[in-house]
Amino acid sequence: MAIKDYFTEHPASVGETYLEHFRVASRFAKELALASVAAAAHAIAPSLFASTASTKIRQLHSEMTAGLRDGANEDLVLEDIAHPQPAR
């Protein structure tokens, strides 16, 4: 396998260039990191971020499987901070 193929084979398989794939994958990593922080805060204080992580994971899964990986979406962590859900 040539060095170039190492970096371009997978992105091409999902219809992206290396740079497009890097941008999309980096955004997914950022969104998952934020969801992870929300889940950790929820573990400590269950009334905080009651559905942030699960909502974000469903959203990212939907984007990935529907081919909308490059879409701009609101940051649900910030939305949950602005409008926290009551504890159940």
C-alpha positions, 0 to 999 in steps of 0.5 A, spaced: 500 500 500 502 506 497 503 512 503 498 516 499 493 510 499 494 510 507 491 517 507 486 517 502 483 510 501 478 510 507 476 518 505 474 516 498 470 510 500 465 515 504 466 520 498 470 525 501 477 528 500 482 527 506 481 534 508 474 533 508 474 527 512 479 530 517 474 536 518 468 531 519 472 526 523 475 532 527 468 535 528 465 528 530 471 528 535 469 534 538 462 533 539 463 526 542 468 530 547 463 535 549 458 529 550 463 525 554 463 531 559 456 532 559 455 525 561 461 525 566 457 531 569 451 528 569 454 522 573 456 526 578 449 531 578 444 527 575 439 533 574 444 536 570 445 534 562 439 529 563 439 527 555 445 531 552 450 525 551 444 520 548 441 526 544 448 528 541 450 520 540 443 519 536 444 526 532 451 524 530 449 517 528 443 520 524 448 524 520 453 519 519 448 514 516 444 519 512 450 522 509 449 528 512 456 528 516 458 535 513 452 539 516 452 544 521 448 543 527 447 546 534 451 544 540 446 541 544 451 541 550 450 549 550 443 548 549 442 544 555 446 549 559 441 554 557 435 550 558 436 544 563 431 539 563 428 538 570 430 531 574 426 525 573 
